[in-house]
Amino acid sequence: MNQNEWMNDPLVAGIDKAKLQFLQMLVFESRNLTKEQMIPFLMSVAQKGKASNVSFDDREIETIVAALRKYASPDEVDKINKLMAMKKRR
């Protein structure tokens, strides 16, 4: 996936650029993490999000995920799908 290409997709045009940049950090810093490293990483990201007052509603999340899937490799899509499955189990 091109690191910034998804951020210019028309699907995410209505989402604040600061939020997209925050997600950029999440997506690309997490791509080489093992399953065991992912939970502590996500907890850290959640804390950074709270500190920066960054939050996403369900519509934004679904829109962003749709854009990411368009530009992702099959392995990246698999990771996205796993993260979304974890979110639904909460």
BELZINOR-V552140 format. One line per field, one symbol per residue. ss: DSSP state (H for helix, E for strand, C for the rest). A space follows every 50 residues. Layout:
ss = ???
//
This chain:
ss = CCCCHHHHCHHHCCCCHHHHHHHHHHHHHHCCCCHHHHHHHHHHHHHHHH HCCCCCCHHHHHHHHHHHHHHCCHHHHHHHHHHHHHHHHC
//
